[in-house]
Structure formats: structure tokens, C-alpha cells
């Protein structure tokens, strides 16, 4: 199987000043074409470190993809290291990239400086991958590594430029290497912890064909994704997927790159129903999830961020006696919130959160990470049924909020399906 290394260059990554999103995007793209990523390295702005680590990767893998270090500033030293690594004595000006640079700078009313002009200079022993989104071109170097057959691609570190050049890198890889066909099928689940999920599907997993591999991809806010992979040959995942869905039932909410909020929207559209939210501890996160889906105005009516008790009482109709007797974070309160917002915004369904995101505010009885969730449904007769659930997480404030919101809309999903 063809192998690859992904190397990011820049002190800003090593000191945590920026997050490396390029490597994950590149790895995903390589996986889809059957290239196995063996190494991911982050290298500082040190010429010798760059040379040594890139040589190591070229000796060990067929492909090396480098991002970063191609800008106009003095600390961007990657290009000269690549000149030495490739055995190039001189630079040459690439006419295509120079034309792009002139067009970009002219459109921004920026004069062409010597530093901008220098970005169109490339080592003489490289193939240029023109960059339409920036002034530093992508570069391809061949005949490297101890085998003399390894290929190195260098692309800018700016994420949108790196992603923009990926199709050209992939096309080049496909033209140079015999790639095996690789197939994936990803099933999305929510509500079952990874360990319990593994136990439940153990026999199913043991019965998978030898050529098929299962990966567990847990995420605290998305649930556990189950990715089936097969390399080489024609793949029909349908028998395995059908059996898996039968085993997991309503825990499965979608496939591929789908999301809980999109799946819920499709269910609501199918039923011709609407939904609203009342949020305390999630502070509008549920509303943000729903409105991230294009066309959600057909079923999502809005939200009340009832953070203060005065809003819970004055807007949602929560009784003062309920709050005094049970507190804001209680089953009794979220029941009244769910019914109140449903009536206030005149929808068929509602979803509600009230909890303690932390890091302060917890008590022995109601610790940080605890929340009460609720979802309500009003039928054609006007009768309202409310379902509640208590959850307890132990994460940071930000992750707790995400998990409260995701758990709440999953509760709504199950309500819509009639599983509650």
C-alpha cells in the first residue's frame, strides 16, 4: 500500500499559537484514495530540523506532504530547505504564479513588493502547482528518498490555500502511484457509550469479512461513528450495515457526514411538524445547531434563552413555587419550561435544557456537569406530553454545554420517532 507522511512547519504550531487543521484535512483526503498515512510531524522554523525530518520521512514513505513556511517573511525558510533537499542549485521564476500574484495584488490595490515577487521563485528541480488563492505556489519534487522514488509536495500553510491546492496534489498522486481502491461506510450513533456499543456488537464485528475493518470514532458531542473500511476489490457493505442497524435500533441516527440536527429536521419535515427550544445552561447552543441547517425555517420557529429565573417565570410561565421548592436545575422546572415554550411559540415539539455547566455553581446534590433535559409534544387534541432525562458529564464548561445540547436534541429525536 502507498504510504505518506504529513509535515507541518512553523513554530506557531509547536507553541500552540494556532491549531493544525491542515493535517487532518490532508489525511482524510489521502484515506479516500487509498494512501496510508504513517507519520504526522510538526517541525519548527529551524533549517536543519526541517532537512533532517523531511529526509527521514522521504526514506520511510512514498509521499511527503509539507504545509507551511512558504510566506514572504524571513522566518519562512521551507522553500530554501527544499531547494537543498532536491539538489537544486538555482531558483527560477514561475510565470504562471507570477501572473496570479500580479492579479491578486492588483485586485487588493497592493503594490508588488520584492517579497511578493520572490514568492513566484521556485527551486529549478520542481513542478509547480499554481495557487489561485494566494501568492505562494505549491511545489512537487520527485526522485527523492533512499529509494529514489519518493515524491514531496509542498503547499502553503494558510488553511484555505492548502485545502484549495489539495485537488491538484491528489490528481498528481493518482497519476504517479498505483493506488488500491478503498471504500468506506460510516454509521452514526448516539446515546450508547463506546464500551457498551462494542459489547453489544461484538458478535457482529467478529463475523465481519477478513478484508473489512471497523473503526470506533467517538466524539463527546456527535456520538460514536462506526466506520467500515475495505481496501481493494468491489465492496458491498449493505448486508453488514443492515444487520448493524437492526442490532442498534434507534441509536442509529444517520450515515456519513450527517448531523443530529439535520436528521431531526428531515423527520420534522416528513411529519409536517415544528419545534422550538428553551435553553438555560446551553445559552443558545441548541438554536445554533438547528439554524446551522439550511432551510430550517420550515420547521424551527425559535428559542427562548431563559438563563435567569425571572425569564423562566415571566416568559415561560414556570411557577415561582416550583423554583423555590426544586430549583432551576430540576425535573419539575424543565417540565414547566418545555410546556411553556411550546405554548408561547406555538409549535408541535419543544426541547429544553437546565443544568450546571461549571466550573462553578455545583453542589453535592447537583454537581457540575449535571443537567435536566426535556422534550414536549402537543398532539392534535392539544394534549401535551413531556419526557425528561437527567444527564451527568465531567468535562470542561464548553464541552459540557455541547454535550447538554446534543443530548437534548437526541432526546427530541427519540420523541419524534415515538421511541419515548
DALIN-V877660 format. One record per residue. N is the residue number from 1. RES is the residue in one letter. PHI is phi in whole degrees, -180 to 180 (999 if undefined). OMEGA is omega as a letter, one per 40 degrees, with the letter a starting at -180 (NA if undefined). D_LAST is the distance of its C-alpha to the last C-alpha in whole Angstrom. Layout:
N_RES_PHI_OMEGA_D_LAST / N_RES_PHI_OMEGA_D_LAST
This chain:
1_X_999_i_48 / 2_X_-69_a_49 / 3_X_-117_a_48 / 4_X_-144_i_48 / 5_X_-119_i_48 / 6_X_-119_a_47 / 7_X_-123_i_49 / 8_X_-107_a_48 / 9_X_-122_i_51 / 10_X_147_i_52 / 11_X_-60_a_52 / 12_X_-62_i_49 / 13_X_-77_a_47 / 14_X_-68_i_48 / 15_X_-95_i_48 / 16_X_78_a_45 / 17_X_-72_i_46 / 18_X_-132_i_44 / 19_X_-97_i_41 / 20_X_-80_i_42 / 21_X_-96_a_39 / 22_X_-63_a_42 / 23_X_-61_a_42 / 24_X_-66_i_38 / 25_X_-64_i_38 / 26_X_-66_a_41 / 27_X_-61_i_40 / 28_X_-61_a_37 / 29_X_-67_i_40 / 30_X_-66_i_42 / 31_X_-60_a_39 / 32_X_-68_a_38 / 33_X_-105_i_42 / 34_X_87_i_42 / 35_X_-102_a_44 / 36_X_-90_i_43 / 37_X_-83_a_43 / 38_X_-96_a_45 / 39_X_-136_i_46 / 40_X_-129_a_45 / 41_X_-127_i_48 / 42_X_-115_a_48 / 43_X_-121_i_52 / 44_X_-75_a_54 / 45_X_-82_i_56 / 46_X_-131_a_59 / 47_X_-56_a_61 / 48_X_-66_i_62 / 49_X_-63_i_58 / 50_X_-62_a_57 / 51_X_-62_a_60 / 52_X_-64_a_59 / 53_X_-72_i_56 / 54_X_-68_i_56 / 55_X_-64_i_59 / 56_X_-59_a_56 / 57_X_-66_i_54 / 58_X_-66_i_56 / 59_X_-72_a_57 / 60_X_-101_a_54 / 61_X_-134_a_52 / 62_X_-76_a_53 / 63_X_-130_i_51 / 64_X_-126_i_51 / 65_X_-115_a_50 / 66_X_-112_i_51 / 67_X_-124_i_49 / 68_X_101_i_51 / 69_X_77_a_55 / 70_X_-113_a_56 / 71_X_-77_a_56 / 72_X_-88_a_60 / 73_X_-89_a_60 / 74_X_-68_a_62 / 75_X_-81_i_59 / 76_X_-90_a_58 / 77_X_-113_a_60 / 78_X_-62_a_58 / 79_X_-60_a_60 / 80_X_-72_i_63 / 81_X_-64_i_62 / 82_X_-68_i_61 / 83_X_-60_i_64 / 84_X_-67_a_66 / 85_X_-62_a_63 / 86_X_-86_a_64 / 87_X_78_i_68 / 88_X_-83_i_68 / 89_X_-88_a_71 / 90_X_-130_i_71 / 91_X_-106_i_68 / 92_X_-134_i_68 / 93_X_-86_i_67 / 94_X_-90_a_64 / 95_X_-64_a_65 / 96_X_-64_a_62 / 97_X_-68_i_60 / 98_X_-63_i_63 / 99_X_-63_i_63 / 100_X_-63_a_59 / 101_X_-62_i_60 / 102_X_-63_i_62 / 103_X_-67_a_60 / 104_X_-64_a_57 / 105_X_-68_i_59 / 106_X_-64_i_61 / 107_X_-65_i_58 / 108_X_-94_a_57 / 109_X_59_i_61 / 110_X_-111_i_61 / 111_X_-68_i_65 / 112_X_-77_i_65 / 113_X_-92_a_66 / 114_X_-63_i_67 / 115_X_-66_i_64 / 116_X_-69_i_62 / 117_X_-64_a_65 / 118_X_-67_a_65 / 119_X_-70_i_61 / 120_X_-86_i_62 / 121_X_-83_a_65 / 122_X_-133_i_63 / 123_X_-57_a_65 / 124_X_-63_a_67 / 125_X_-98_i_66 / 126_X_-139_i_62 / 127_X_-98_a_60 / 128_X_-87_i_59 / 129_X_-108_a_55 / 130_X_-56_a_56 / 131_X_-105_a_53 / 132_X_-78_a_53 / 133_X_-104_a_50 / 134_X_-160_a_53 / 135_X_-97_i_56 / 136_X_-102_a_56 / 137_X_-77_i_56 / 138_X_-79_a_54 / 139_X_-136_i_57 / 140_X_-126_i_57 / 141_X_-119_a_59 / 142_X_-116_i_60 / 143_X_70_a_62 / 144_X_-110_i_61 / 145_X_78_a_60 / 146_X_-66_i_62 / 147_X_-81_a_61 / 148_X_74_a_63 / 149_X_-122_a_60 / 150_X_-77_a_57 / 151_X_-124_i_56 / 152_X_-118_i_55 / 153_X_-113_i_53 / 154_X_-119_a_53 / 155_X_-131_a_51 / 156_X_-60_a_51 / 157_X_-87_i_48 / 158_X_-60_a_47 / 159_X_-53_a_44 / 160_X_-70_i_44 / 161_X_-74_i_47 / 162_X_-61_i_46 / 163_X_-64_i_43 / 164_X_-64_i_45 / 165_X_-89_a_48 / 166_X_-56_i_45 / 167_X_-57_i_46 / 168_X_-70_i_50 / 169_X_-64_a_49 / 170_X_-63_i_47 / 171_X_-61_i_49 / 172_X_-66_i_52 / 173_X_-61_a_50 / 174_X_-62_a_50 / 175_X_-78_a_53 / 176_X_-106_a_55 / 177_X_-126_i_53 / 178_X_-79_a_52 / 179_X_-97_i_48 / 180_X_-83_i_45 / 181_X_-68_i_43 / 182_X_-129_a_39 / 183_X_-126_i_36 / 184_X_-131_i_32 / 185_X_-148_a_29 / 186_X_-116_i_26 / 187_X_-107_a_22 / 188_X_-102_i_20 / 189_X_-127_i_17 / 190_X_-147_i_15 / 191_X_102_i_14 / 192_X_-119_i_16 / 193_X_-58_a_19 / 194_X_-56_a_22 / 195_X_-65_i_24 / 196_X_-68_i_21 / 197_X_-62_a_20 / 198_X_-61_i_24 / 199_X_-68_a_24 / 200_X_-67_a_21 / 201_X_-107_a_23 / 202_X_-56_a_27 / 203_X_-64_i_28 / 204_X_-63_a_27 / 205_X_-65_i_29 / 206_X_-63_a_32 / 207_X_-89_i_32 / 208_X_-63_i_32 / 209_X_-57_a_36 / 210_X_-59_a_38 / 211_X_-84_a_39 / 212_X_-109_a_35 / 213_X_-119_i_34 / 214_X_-109_i_30 / 215_X_-120_i_30 / 216_X_-96_a_27 / 217_X_-122_a_27 / 218_X_-78_i_25 / 219_X_-145_a_24 / 220_X_-62_a_23 / 221_X_-110_a_21 / 222_X_-106_a_21 / 223_X_94_i_19 / 224_X_-109_i_21 / 225_X_-93_i_23 / 226_X_-110_a_24 / 227_X_-107_i_28 / 228_X_-93_a_30 / 229_X_-132_i_34 / 230_X_-139_i_37 / 231_X_-105_i_40 / 232_X_84_i_43 / 233_X_79_i_42 / 234_X_-74_a_40 / 235_X_-123_i_36 / 236_X_-122_a_34 / 237_X_-83_a_30 / 238_X_-56_a_28 / 239_X_-60_a_29 / 240_X_-69_a_27 / 241_X_-67_i_25 / 242_X_-61_i_23 / 243_X_-66_i_23 / 244_X_-63_i_22 / 245_X_-65_i_19 / 246_X_-66_i_18 / 247_X_-69_a_18 / 248_X_-100_i_16 / 249_X_57_a_13 / 250_X_-73_i_11 / 251_X_-69_i_13 / 252_X_-85_a_15 / 253_X_-117_i_15 / 254_X_180_i_19 / 255_X_-138_i_23 / 256_X_63_a_26 / 257_X_-100_a_26 / 258_X_-67_i_23 / 259_X_-134_i_21 / 260_X_-56_a_17 / 261_X_-65_i_18 / 262_X_-69_i_20 / 263_X_-62_i_17 / 264_X_-64_i_15 / 265_X_-60_i_18 / 266_X_-66_i_19 / 267_X_-64_a_15 / 268_X_-66_i_16 / 269_X_-63_i_20 / 270_X_-63_a_19 / 271_X_-86_a_17 / 272_X_70_a_20 / 273_X_-112_a_17 / 274_X_-124_a_18 / 275_X_-144_i_17 / 276_X_-141_a_19 / 277_X_-137_i_18 / 278_X_-128_a_20 / 279_X_-121_i_21 / 280_X_-110_a_23 / 281_X_-67_a_23 / 282_X_-88_i_23 / 283_X_53_i_26 / 284_X_104_a_25 / 285_X_-65_i_24 / 286_X_-63_i_20 / 287_X_-61_i_23 / 288_X_-64_i_25 / 289_X_-63_a_22 / 290_X_-62_a_21 / 291_X_-78_i_25 / 292_X_-76_a_26 / 293_X_-99_i_25 / 294_X_-62_i_28 / 295_X_86_a_27 / 296_X_-68_a_24 / 297_X_-64_i_26 / 298_X_-71_a_24 / 299_X_-137_a_21 / 300_X_-101_a_21 / 301_X_-92_a_23 / 302_X_147_a_24 / 303_X_-148_i_23 / 304_X_-116_i_24 / 305_X_-90_a_25 / 306_X_-95_a_25 / 307_X_-70_a_27 / 308_X_-88_i_29 / 309_X_-61_i_28 / 310_X_-62_i_31 / 311_X_-74_i_29 / 312_X_-58_a_25 / 313_X_-79_a_27 / 314_X_-72_a_30 / 315_X_-101_a_27 / 316_X_-97_i_24 / 317_X_81_i_25 / 318_X_-67_a_24 / 319_X_-72_i_26 / 320_X_-60_i_29 / 321_X_-63_i_28 / 322_X_-65_a_25 / 323_X_-65_i_26 / 324_X_-68_a_29 / 325_X_-80_a_27 / 326_X_-122_a_24 / 327_X_87_a_25 / 328_X_-69_i_24 / 329_X_-96_a_22 / 330_X_-159_i_20 / 331_X_-63_a_16 / 332_X_-62_a_18 / 333_X_-69_a_20 / 334_X_-68_i_17 / 335_X_-60_a_15 / 336_X_-70_i_18 / 337_X_-64_a_19 / 338_X_-64_i_15 / 339_X_-70_a_17 / 340_X_-66_a_20 / 341_X_-71_i_20 / 342_X_-60_i_18 / 343_X_-74_a_21 / 344_X_-64_a_24 / 345_X_-100_i_23 / 346_X_56_i_22 / 347_X_-118_i_19 / 348_X_-84_a_16 / 349_X_-124_i_13 / 350_X_-140_i_14 / 351_X_-138_a_14 / 352_X_-138_i_16 / 353_X_-135_i_17 / 354_X_-153_a_20 / 355_X_-162_a_22 / 356_X_-123_a_25 / 357_X_-76_i_26 / 358_X_90_e_29 / 359_X_-79_i_32 / 360_X_-109_i_33 / 361_X_100_a_31 / 362_X_-81_i_29 / 363_X_-135_i_30 / 364_X_-56_a_30 / 365_X_-79_a_27 / 366_X_-132_a_25 / 367_X_-74_i_27 / 368_X_-57_a_27 / 369_X_95_i_24 / 370_X_-94_i_21 / 371_X_-150_i_19 / 372_X_-105_i_16 / 373_X_-116_i_14 / 374_X_-149_i_12 / 375_X_-140_a_10 / 376_X_-125_i_11 / 377_X_-137_i_11 / 378_X_-112_a_14 / 379_X_-83_a_15 / 380_X_-63_i_18 / 381_X_-84_a_19 / 382_X_87_a_19 / 383_X_-81_a_16 / 384_X_-108_i_14 / 385_X_-115_a_10 / 386_X_-120_i_10 / 387_X_-117_a_7 / 388_X_-122_i_10 / 389_X_-155_i_11 / 390_X_-100_i_14 / 391_X_-126_i_16 / 392_X_-139_i_20 / 393_X_-120_a_22 / 394_X_-136_a_26 / 395_X_-121_i_27 / 396_X_-69_i_30 / 397_X_-56_a_29 / 398_X_-64_a_28 / 399_X_-71_i_26 / 400_X_-58_i_24 / 401_X_-61_i_23 / 402_X_-61_a_23 / 403_X_-71_i_20 / 404_X_-58_a_18 / 405_X_-65_a_18 / 406_X_-65_i_17 / 407_X_-65_i_14 / 408_X_-67_a_13 / 409_X_-73_i_13 / 410_X_-69_i_11 / 411_X_-60_i_8 / 412_X_-60_i_9 / 413_X_-57_a_10 / 414_X_-65_i_6 / 415_X_-65_i_5 / 416_X_-62_a_9 / 417_X_-74_a_8 / 418_X_77_a_6 / 419_X_-91_a_4 / 420_X_-118_NA_0
